[in-house]
Amino acid sequence: MENRITELELRFMHQEKTITELNETVCRQELSIARLERELGRMREQFSLLSPSINRTSDEEEPPPHY
């Protein structure tokens, strides 16, 4: 009986360690995703400033100055 309790305690400790490691991994991934989303937003802003005509329809596009 004592061996079974010891085995259960060891399993519990191992599972608790695994859960803690998984939680740390999820937290790191959440921070990485947030950073990537901010970078993507900045890249979209920069892209729209560089190529505004790509984001416009032909009706919104201004004619060239020589017309």
N, C-alpha and C positions, 0 to 999 in steps of 0.2 A: 504494500500500500504506500509506503514512504517513497519507493522508487517511482511510482506513478505520479505522486505529487511533485517530486523533484523534476520529472520529465515535463509535466505540465508547466511548472514554473519556468523552466528553460525555454519551452516553446513560447510562452507568453513574453518573456524578455526578448527573444529573437523577433517576434512579431512586432513588439513595441519599437524596437530599433528600426525595423523595416518601414514601419509607418512613419517614423520620424524622418528617415532618409527620403521617403517618397514625398512627404510634405515639403521638405527643403527643396527638392527638385521642382515641385510644382510652383513654389514661390519664386525660384530663380527663373523659371520659364515665364511666369506672369510678368516679371520685371523685363525680361527680354522682349516679350511681345509688346509691352507698352512702349519700350524704346523704339522698336521697329515701326510701330504705328505712328509715333511722332516723326520719325525719319521719313516715312512714306508721305505723311502730310506735307512736310517741308519740300520733298521732291515734287509733289504734285503742284504746290504753289510755284516753285521755280519753273517747272515745265510750262505751266499756264502763262507765266510771264514771258518765257522765251518764244512760245509758239501760240499766241492767242488765236490765230486764224484756224488752227486745227480744232479748237473747241467751239468755233462758230459755225452756224449753218450758212449756206450760200446766200440766204435772204439777209442775214445779219452782216455779212461781209461787206465792207466798204469798197467801192470801186477804186481802182488805181487813180492817182492824181491826173493822169493825162486824158481821162474820159470826160 
